[in-house]
Amino acid sequence: MRSILIVLLAVLPTALPKPARAQISYGSNPKAGHYVRVNGIELYYETYGTGHPLILLHGNGGSIHSMRYQIPELSKYFKVIAVDSRAQGRSTDTNTPLTFTLMASDMAGLLDSLHIDSAYVVGWSDGGIIGLRLALDYPRKVEKLVADGANFVPDSTALPESTLKAMATSSFSKLSRSQRERIIKYSFFPKRAGIIFDQLNELDLKHPHFTLAQLHSIKTPTLVMAGDHDLIKLQQTIKLFKNLPHAYLCIIPGAHHNLLQTRHKLANRIIIDFFERPFVDMK
């Protein structure tokens, strides 16, 4: 979950520094791109590399492009399947309200369509929440999970009051004209850009709602990751870690919510190590 400002920035290509490997347009690469029909939508994904399948999930308002610092490195070790979540990037949507349960079902459908029994999953922010939901609802499909900057409730125990207030009072119609025009300009579905903006805001304002009992039931080995200055409160991240029965905790120093972009070299090394080493519960 992220503030409206961060959601807006994630939508726009100018939000983050340009990637070093600009010759590959991650998220707009016809050589790697595919669609699959699932749950009434066209779900867009791109594949890179070979090896054990790894699903890569971006945050709210983002796209595959948001994960452009992970794809080149992770695809050296795994078959990376980077996905545009429904209503984001090139994936379509419906008038059905967005929920993480529905989005996890999309990912399960994608795995089924690719005949993949289980995969590693890396999720950032909302992508991490989708990963947690996927591990809860479809445990056999998630072999290991990295959940970065993920919360399990949508209240002030997880997010600053200022962020919650901004989300509660925000809507597409209240943005400035220039902001609305930029969102429409960079949307793959400009006629629905305003509707999608409000749907995504509503998603993070009202979701997720994991009970502690649900977290306890997730048996997937999980790496809970966050920045030491993350948008998600540190207490929330620690509580998530402590209530997952098979989990490691990684707090990246000098990092905000966008650590997968700003501290990607360190984060990628940690993620690869987590997947390649056998998981051992620390007693």
C-alpha positions in Angstrom: 0.0 0.0 0.0 1.2 3.5 -0.8 0.2 7.1 -0.6 -1.6 8.7 -3.4 1.5 10.7 -4.3 3.5 7.4 -4.6 0.7 5.8 -6.6 0.8 8.8 -9.0 4.5 8.7 -9.4 4.4 4.9 -10.1 2.1 5.5 -13.0 4.4 8.0 -14.7 7.6 7.0 -16.4 9.4 10.0 -15.0 8.9 8.9 -11.4 12.2 7.1 -11.0 15.7 7.3 -12.6 16.1 5.8 -16.0 17.3 2.2 -16.0 20.9 1.4 -17.1 19.7 -1.1 -19.7 17.4 1.3 -21.6 17.6 -0.8 -24.8 15.0 -3.2 -23.3 11.6 -1.5 -22.6 10.4 -3.7 -19.8 6.6 -3.6 -19.8 6.5 -2.7 -23.5 8.5 -5.4 -25.0 6.7 -7.2 -27.8 9.3 -9.9 -28.0 8.7 -11.0 -24.4 5.0 -10.0 -24.0 2.0 -12.3 -23.9 -1.7 -12.2 -22.8 -3.7 -14.8 -21.1 -7.5 -14.7 -20.5 -8.3 -15.1 -16.8 -11.3 -14.1 -14.7 -12.8 -12.1 -17.4 -9.7 -9.9 -18.2 -6.7 -10.0 -20.5 -3.7 -10.3 -18.2 -0.4 -9.1 -19.7 2.9 -10.6 -18.8 6.5 -10.8 -20.1 9.0 -13.6 -19.7 12.8 -13.4 -19.4 15.5 -16.0 -18.7 15.3 -19.7 -18.0 15.2 -21.9 -14.9 12.8 -22.1 -12.0 9.7 -19.9 -12.6 9.6 -16.6 -10.6 6.5 -14.4 -10.6 7.3 -10.7 -10.3 4.5 -8.4 -9.0 4.6 -4.6 -9.0 2.9 -2.1 -6.6 -0.3 -0.1 -6.8 -0.6 2.0 -9.9 2.6 0.6 -11.4 3.4 -2.0 -14.1 6.1 -4.4 -15.2 8.2 -1.3 -15.8 8.3 -0.6 -12.1 10.3 -3.8 -11.7 12.9 -3.0 -14.4 15.8 -3.1 -11.9 14.9 -6.7 -10.9 14.3 -8.3 -14.3 17.8 -8.2 -15.7 19.5 -9.6 -12.6 16.8 -12.1 -11.5 16.5 -13.5 -15.1 20.1 -14.7 -14.9 19.0 -17.2 -12.3 15.3 -17.8 -12.9 12.6 -17.8 -15.5 11.1 -14.4 -14.6 7.4 -13.9 -15.4 6.7 -10.2 -14.8 3.0 -9.4 -14.6 0.9 -6.3 -15.0 -1.8 -6.8 -12.3 -5.4 -6.2 -13.4 -6.3 -2.6 -14.2 -2.7 -1.7 -14.4 -0.1 -1.5 -17.2 -1.4 -3.4 -20.2 -3.8 -5.6 -18.3 -7.5 -4.9 -18.6 -10.1 -4.6 -15.9 -13.8 -5.1 -15.3 -16.4 -3.2 -13.3 -15.9 -5.7 -10.5 -14.4 -4.0 -7.4 -10.7 -4.7 -7.0 -9.7 -7.0 -4.1 -6.4 -8.8 -3.3 -8.4 -12.1 -3.3 -9.4 -11.5 -6.9 -5.9 -10.4 -7.9 -4.4 -13.5 -6.3 -6.9 -15.6 -8.2 -5.7 -13.9 -11.4 -2.1 -15.1 -10.6 -3.3 -18.6 -9.9 -5.1 -18.6 -13.2 -1.9 -17.4 -14.9 0.1 -20.2 -13.4 -2.5 -22.7 -14.4 -2.4 -21.4 -18.0 1.4 -21.8 -18.1 1.1 -25.3 -16.6 3.3 -24.2 -13.6 2.6 -26.1 -10.4 4.5 -23.8 -8.1 6.8 -20.8 -8.5 8.8 -18.3 -6.5 7.1 -15.0 -6.0 8.5 -11.5 -5.5 6.0 -8.8 -4.7 6.5 -5.2 -4.0 3.9 -3.2 -1.9 0.5 -4.3 -3.3 2.4 -7.0 -5.2 3.6 -8.3 -1.8 0.0 -8.4 -0.5 -1.1 -10.3 -3.6 1.8 -12.7 -2.9 0.6 -13.2 0.7 -3.0 -13.8 -0.5 -1.8 -16.3 -3.2 0.2 -18.2 -0.5 -2.9 -18.2 1.7 -5.5 -19.3 -0.9 -3.2 -21.4 -3.2 -0.4 -22.6 -0.9 0.9 -25.2 -3.4 1.5 -22.6 -6.0 4.0 -20.5 -4.0 7.2 -22.3 -3.2 8.9 -19.3 -1.7 7.7 -15.7 -1.3 9.4 -12.3 -1.0 7.0 -9.6 0.3 8.6 -6.2 0.2 6.8 -3.2 1.7 3.6 -5.1 2.3 1.0 -4.5 5.0 -1.7 -6.9 6.2 -4.3 -4.3 7.5 -5.2 -0.9 6.0 -5.2 1.2 9.2 -3.0 3.5 11.3 -1.1 0.6 12.7 0.3 0.1 9.2 0.3 3.6 7.6 0.7 7.1 8.8 -2.5 9.0 9.6 -1.5 11.6 7.0 -1.4 9.0 4.3 -4.7 7.5 5.3 -6.3 11.0 5.3 -4.9 11.8 1.9 -6.3 8.6 0.4 -9.7 9.0 2.1 -10.1 12.5 0.5 -8.5 11.8 -2.9 -10.2 11.0 -6.2 -9.4 11.5 -9.8 -11.7 14.5 -10.0 -9.9 16.3 -7.2 -6.5 16.1 -8.9 -5.2 19.1 -10.8 -5.9 19.3 -14.5 -2.2 18.7 -15.3 -2.1 15.6 -13.1 -5.3 14.2 -14.7 -3.9 14.9 -18.2 -0.6 13.1 -17.4 -2.4 10.1 -16.0 -4.6 9.8 -19.1 -1.6 10.4 -21.4 0.4 7.5 -20.0 -2.5 5.1 -19.5 -2.9 2.2 -21.9 -6.7 2.7 -21.4 -7.1 6.4 -21.4 -10.9 6.3 -21.4 -10.9 4.3 -18.1 -7.9 6.1 -16.5 -10.0 8.0 -14.0 -12.1 5.0 -13.1 -8.9 2.9 -12.6 -7.3 5.6 -10.5 -10.2 5.6 -8.1 -10.4 1.8 -8.0 -6.8 1.6 -7.1 -7.1 4.2 -4.4 -10.2 2.4 -3.0 -8.3 -0.9 -3.0 -5.5 0.4 -0.7 -7.9 2.4 1.4 -10.1 -0.6 2.3 -7.7 -3.6 1.9 -6.1 -5.9 2.9 -7.6 -7.6 5.9 -5.5 -10.6 7.0 -6.3 -12.0 10.4 -3.4 -13.2 12.6 -4.9 -16.7 12.3 -4.7 -16.4 8.5 -1.1 -15.3 8.7 -0.3 -18.2 11.0 -1.7 -20.6 8.4 0.6 -19.5 5.7 3.3 -22.2 5.5 5.2 -20.8 2.6 8.8 -19.8 3.4 8.7 -16.0 3.3 11.2 -13.2 3.3 9.6 -10.1 4.7 11.5 -7.0 3.4 11.2 -3.3 4.0 13.2 -0.1 4.1 14.1 1.4 7.4 12.3 4.5 6.3 9.5 2.6 4.6 6.0 4.0 4.1 4.7 0.9 5.9 5.4 1.3 9.6 8.2 -0.8 11.0 6.0 -2.2 13.7 3.6 -3.5 11.0 6.5 -5.2 9.1 7.8 -6.8 12.3 4.3 -8.0 13.3 3.9 -9.5 9.8 7.2 -11.3 10.2 6.5 -12.6 13.7 3.1 -14.0 12.7 4.3 -15.9 9.6 5.5 -19.3 10.9 8.3 -19.7 8.4 9.8 -16.3 7.7 13.0 -14.2 7.6 13.1 -10.5 8.2 15.2 -8.0 6.1 15.3 -4.3 6.8 17.3 -2.4 4.3 19.2 0.6 5.8 18.8 4.0 4.2 15.8 2.9 2.1 12.3 4.1 1.6 9.3 2.3 0.1 10.9 2.2 -3.3 14.0 0.3 -2.2 13.7 -2.1 -5.1 14.6 0.8 -7.3 16.9 2.8 -5.2 18.8 -0.1 -3.4 18.2 -2.6 -6.1 21.7 -4.1 -6.2 21.6 -5.0 -2.5 18.0 -6.1 -2.6 18.5 -8.3 -5.7 21.4 -10.1 -4.1 19.4 -10.8 -0.9 16.4 -12.1 -3.0 18.6 -14.4 -5.1 20.3 -15.8 -2.0 16.9 -16.4 -0.3 15.6 -18.4 -3.2 18.8 -20.4 -3.9 19.6 -21.4 -0.3 17.5 -24.1 1.4 15.1 -22.5 3.9 15.9 -23.3 7.5 13.7 -22.3 10.4 15.6 -20.3 13.0 14.8 -21.6 16.4 
